[in-house]
Every structure is written in structure tokens, then in C-alpha cells.
Amino acid sequence: MQFQPMHITPMQYAVASVVGAVVIIIWRIKEGQSAVTLKKIVIPPLGMATGFCMFFFPVCRIPWLWALAAFLIGAILLAWPLLATSRLHREGDVIMMKRSSMFLIVIIVLAAVRFLARGYFDKLLTVEQTGALFFILAFGMILRWRASMLLEYRTLTAQQS
């Protein structure tokens, strides 16, 4: 079976990006209204890791150095605003996420940066390679944020004992 690359217009990409950003913002707001559990911390990066299956298709492959750079930019540079604007805290017997008022702005700015950078990279790479690069960048960002959240969660649950 031969993989056929998708052809997406700039307008389709823009609409999909805006819809995706809105969905993420709504999800993040609702997520902050319920207790944080170990599952809620660990499952998103595990679920997202299935996206690495895209690299089974040669059209999505990028050089290892690019992948490493994307991962490190996500984990070091882009995870920092998420780490700085969200904290876990105890409310009675449960642990809740406390976000600063800047959290929503950070999500919007990260989405805008991604949108603008993707427009640039789409001129240099195929759509599939650009998607792969940005997937790895996002994975690095989410993995670091969730790993930090896991450490914070373990500290708070250890204090309860």
C-alpha cells in the first residue's frame, strides 16, 4: 500500500489550526476544574506518543538532528511558559491545578507562534515533514510539562501520608 500525501490549502490549514487551538483552550479550562490524578498526568503524553507511528511512512521522516533540535526547543524553551503559569496545590483531600491568569494567554501565544513558524517551514519542507517536526516539538513541550507536574504531584501526595 502506497502512502498518498494529503494536499491541504492554506485556508484549510488556518481553519484547522484555529479550531484545534479553541479545542485545546476549552479542554485546558475544563481540565482545571477537576482534581488532578496520576492518570490525568500520565495518559496525555502516552496517548500522544502514538503519533510517532507517522515515522513508519518515509514521507514524514526528518533528519535526526532536526528531530533532536525540535524536541529540545519544545522541552526547554516552549515548556517554560507552561511550567511558569501552572502549579498543583492541595484542596482538602484532592490535588488541583492552579493556573495563573497568564496561562490562557500563554496557550494562545504558543498557538500563534506555532502557526507562524509552520507557515515558514511549509515553504522549506513538505507538509508531512513540517507536521512531523512540530509534533516532536509539541511532544517535548508536553513531556517536560507533565514530568514536572508528576514530580509536583508525588511531592504533594507524599505530604498527605
Phi, psi and omega in degrees: 000125180270132178282127178257118180296146178280147174247117184240136180279158177303324180292317177298318179297316181297315180296315180298321180294316179294315179299315179300316179297317179297317179299315180297317180297315179297317180299315180296321179294313180294324180299324181286352182264358179236161182298145177274133177235167177302317179300317182294338178275317189275324187296319181303312178293327177294316177296319180293329181300337178297340178296342178294346176298339179301334183283357171294335181265121183305330183296338182266352186286144178229161178299147181303321181296322177295318180297317179296316179298316179298315180299314182292322176298317178295313185288326184263305188277309187278339177285333184306312179298326178293318179294323183284339186248008178220137179219152174263146176211158182270134172234096184067238181267000183242161177251131183239156175271129175245119180252144175286167178295343180278348185303313181298319178295319178300315179299317180294316180295318178298320178295319180294317179299315179299316181299313182292317179294322180296321177302322178290311184292331178298338178280338184258331186236170173287162178301320181294318178293321177297317177299318179297316180299314182287332174297313181296320177300312180295322179296318177300318180295310182293319181299315180294317181298313181290326177296318177296318178297321179297316178297318178296319178298314180298321177298314181293323180286330177292327179292332182290327184291000000 
